Amino acid sequence: MMKDYNKILGCLVGGAAGDALGYAVEFDREKTIFGKYGKSGICNYELVNGKALISDDTQMTLFTAAGILLAKDSLDYTDFITGVHQAYKEWLMTQDRHYKMKNVKTWLVDIPEMNARRAPGLTCLNALRENSMGGIYDPVNNSKGCGGVMRVAPIGLFYDTDILSVEDIDCMGAGAAAITHGHPLGYISAAGLVHVVQIVSHDPSVSLLDAVTDMIEKVPGLYPDEEADNVLFSKLMKKAVTLAESDIPDLEAIHQLGEGWVAEEALAIAVYCALKYADNFDAALIASVNHNGDSDSTGAITGNILGAYLGYDKIPCKYTDNLELLDVMKRIAGEMMS
C-alpha cells in the first residue's frame, strides 16, 4: 500500500492533540483533575496565550520523523538508526543549553517551540548525553519508561511492507526506543506501537482490532530471548483488548492497566482507549488523559493510533484549532511522503 498523507498527518496531529490535552494535567491526580474540570475531567484544551501547548512527547516524535529523513539510505538499519540518533542529539541541544553540536542537520532546531523545555524526560536527557549510543544489545540503561514508545509512531508511518517486512519495521521502532531506554519492555512496547500504526496507516481494509491482534501475535516473537517480558507484554495487551470489549467504566479499566509511566502500561492504556472508541476520536482522547498517570503520553499514543486509523480529516476541529506546531506537522508530513 502507498503512503497516505491524510493518515500520516492524522497520526502526527492526533498524537500532538492527545499530548496537548493531557499536558495540562500530566502531574495531577484524579481528585485534582475531576475537582477542577468536573465529572468528565478535562475535555478541552487549556490554552496558554491562545495556544494548546505540546510537550516533549510531540517534540521527540517530530525529531524521530526528521531522523528518518536524515538517513542516507532509510532502508538500511544502520543508516536509519544513525539518522534518528543524530536527530535526538539535536533535540537534546534544544533542551540543554550546555550541549552544543557543530553539524546541525534538521530544520526543527530553528523552531522556537522546539527550543522550549516542556518537561523533558530525565532518562532521555541523560541517555543522549552519553558519548555512545544505546542499543538493544548494548543498552545504555535498564529503563522501561514510556519515553521510548511515545515518540516512535513516525516509523510505522514511513515504511511500507512492500519494501520491508512488518517485523523489520517493528525492529526499527524498537531500535529507536533503545537509544534511550534499554529495558526489553521499553523497546518491545515501541515495536508494538509501530506495528499497529504501520498497519492502520497503510491498509484501510484492516480494522483496528485486527491490527492490535496481529501486534499481540507477532511482536513478542521479535526478541524470543526475553521470554518473561514477552509474556508480561502479551498478557497486558490482551487485557487491554478484553477491557475495551467490556462495559467497565473507563477509569476502572485504566486502573487495571496501570498509570502509563512505563512503556507497556502507556501502550496498554492507549490500546484500550483507541479500541473502546475506535470511531470517536474525542471520546478516546478524553478517556486517555483523565487518570492518575502520565496523561500526556497516554493521550499522545492514543492520538497516534486513532489519527493513523481515522485520518486527519476525521479529527474534530476542537483539536486542530489553536494546536501548537500544526504548520510544522503539515510540513513534516509532506516530507515523509517523498
N, C-alpha and C positions, 0 to 999 in steps of 0.2 A: 504494500500500500504506500502511496505517496504521502509526503508530509502535508498537513492541513494547517494553514495559517490560523484559522479560527480555533482549532484545538490547541495549537501552540500558545497563542495569545490568551486563550481561556485558562490554560494551566498557569501561566505566569501571573495573570491578573487575579485569578481565583486564589492562588496562594498568597499574593500580596493582600487581598481583601480579608482573608481569614487572619493573616498576620496583623493587619491594622486593627481589625475588630478586637482581637484578643490582646493586643499590646497594651491597651488601656487598663486591663485587669490581670496582666500576667502574674503579678506577685500578690494578688488579692485572694483571700479565702472566700468560700461561698457565702458565708454570713455577710461579709462586706459587700460582695457583688450584688446579692439579692436585696440587701438593705438599701443600697444606693439606687439600683435600677428597677426594682420591683420584682414580682414573682417570676417574670420571664427572663430576668437578667439583662445584660447588655444586648441590645438588638440593633443599635445604630452606632455609627462611628462617633467617637469623641474627637472633635476637631480641634486642632491647635493652629491658630492663625489661618483658619479656613481649610486646613488640610488634615486628612486622615493619615497619620504618620506610620510608616512601615518600620520594622525593627531589623536587627542583624540577620534575621531569617531571610528576608527578601533581598537584602544586600548580598548575602552569600549565594543565594540562588542565582542572582544575575551574574555574579562573578563566576559561578560554575558554567553558565552558558558562554560567557566570554572566554573561559579557559578552553572549552571545546573548540571554539572558533580560532584560538591561537595555535592549535596543534598543526604541525606541518602536514601530517597525514592523520586525519581524525580517526581512521580505521585501524591504525596501529596503536596497540595498547600503551606502549612506552611513550609515543608522541602525545597521545591523549592525556596520560597522567602527568606528563611534563607540563603541558599547557594548562591543565587545571591547577597544578601546584603553583605555577607562575602567577595565575590569576588570584589564588588565595593569598599569596605573598603580597600582591598589590593591595588586596583588601586589608591585610594586616597593616600596611603602610598608611591606609586611610584612618585606621583606628589607633595607631601607636605613633605619636609624633617623633619618637626617638628612633623609629625604624625607617631606614632610608634605602631606596633601590635606585641604581643608576639607569637600568634599562627597563623603563615602564612601557608596557605594550598594549594595555587596554584603555579605551577612552572613558571607561567608567570612573577612573580616578579623578577625572575633571568635573564630575557631577557633585555639586556641593552637598546634596543629601547623602551621597555615598561616603562623605567625609565626616558625617555626624555620628557620634557614638550613640548607638541605640541598644544598650545593654548587651554588648558582645560577650559571647561565652568565654570564660576563662580557659577552658580546655582548648578551644580553637586558637586563642591568642598564644597560649604557652606552647602548643604543638608547632605552630607556624614560626615561632621564634627560634626553634631548633635549627641547627645547620643541616641536619639530614632530614630527608622526607620520610614520614611514617608510611608503612605499608602493611598489607595483610600478613606477610611472612616476616616482617621486620617492624613490629608495632612500636609506636612512639610512646604509648601508654597503655593502660588497661581500662580506658573509659568506654562506657556504652551510653553516654549522654546523647540526647536527641539532636545535638548539634551537627552530627553527620548525616542523619536521614533528612532533616528539614530542608536541605539545600540541593538535593541531587535530582529533582524532577526533570530538569532540562535534558539530562542524559537519555531518559526514556522518550522525550520528545524528538530528539535529534536523530537517533539511529533507527534504521529500518531493518526489519528481519529479512528483506530481500538480499541484504548485503552481509549482515552478521546474524548469528542465531540469537534468540532472546536470552539464552544463558550467557553468551558472551557480553551482551549489553548489560545484563544484570551484574556481571563481574566488574564491569567498568564503574557501575554505581557503587559497588562495594569498595573498589579501589579508591574512588574519590573520597568516600567517607573515612576510609582507613588512614588517609593522610593525617587526620587529626584524632581519630577515635579507633583505638586498637583492639577493643574487646570484640569478640565474634558477633555478639548481638548488636553492637553498634554498626557493623558493616553488613551483616546479614539483613537487618531491617532496611538499610538503604537499598540493597538489592531488591527487596520486596516492593518498595515504593516504585523504583524504576520499572520493575516488571509490570505492575498494574498500569502505570502511566504509559508505558510503551504500547501496550495492547489497546487500551481505550482511545489513545490519540491517533492510532494508525488504522484501526479496523472498526468502523462504525457498526458492523454486523454483530459484534461481540457485546454481550451485556456486562455491566459492571460486576455482577455476581460471578459470571463465568471467568472474568479476568482475575478476580480475587481468588477463586477456587484454583485456577491454574497456577497462580503465585504460590499458594499454600502447597501445592503438589510438587512444584519444581524447585523453588528457591532453597529449601533445606538440603537438596542434593548437591548444591554448588560446592559446599565445603564439608564433605562427609566426615572428616576427622573431628568436627565439632559436634559430636553426637548429642551431648546433653543440652547444648544451646539450641540445636535444631529442634529437639523435642519440645523445649520450652516455647520456642518461637511458634511452632505449628499449633500447639495447644492454645496459645493466646490468640492467634489469628482465627482459629476455628471457634473459639469462644466469642470473638467479636462478631462473626457471621451469625452464630446462633442467637446472640442477643439482638442483633439487628432484625431478625425474623420473629422476635417475641414482642409482647406488649408491655414489657417492663419499662417504666419511666426512664427517660434519658439519663438523668443524674444517677439513678441506681445502677444502670448498666455501666456507665463510665466508672463508677466506684469499683465495679468488679474487674475492670481492665487496668486500673492504676491511675496515676496522675500525669503521666506523659513526660516526666523529666528525663526518663531513659528511653532509648530508641524504640524498643519493641512495644512499650506502652503507648508512646506517641503514635506509632503507626496503627496499633490496635484501636485506639480511640478514633482515629481518622477513618479507618476502615468501617467501624461501627456507624459513625455519623453519615458517611458517604453512602453506605448501603441502606441505612434506615430511611434516608431522604434522597434517594438517587435521582428523583425528578424535581427536587425542591432545594435549590442552592441556598436560599435564605434560611430555611429551617435547619439544614445541615450545618451551616456556619454558626448559627446561634447555639445549637446544641454543642458544637465542638469547643466553644470557648468558655461556657458558663459552668466552671467547675474549679476545684481547689488547685489544679495543677498548672502545667506550662501552657497557658491558654493561647499564646500567640503561635507556638509551634504546632499544637494540635489543630488550631484553626488554619494555619498555613498548609499543613499536609492535607487536611480535608479539602481545602480550596484547590490545591494542586490536582487532587484526584478528580473532583467533580468538575473543575474547569476543563480538564483534559477530556472528560467524558461528555460533558454537555456542550462545550464550546463557548467562546466569548459572547456570542450573540444571545446566549441563554442566561448570562449573568445579569441580575437586576441592576437597574441604573443607580439604585442607592449605594451599590458597591463600586461603581466606576466613577460616579460624581465625587469630586474632591479627593480622589485617591492619589496619594503622592507617587511620583515617578511613572505615571501612566504613559507618558510620552516615551520614556526610556524603555519601558517594556515593549511598546509597539516597535521601537527601533530594533531591539534585540530579537524580537520575534521575526521581523523581516530578515535580519541577518541569518537567523537559523534556518530560513527557508532556502538559502542559497547553497 
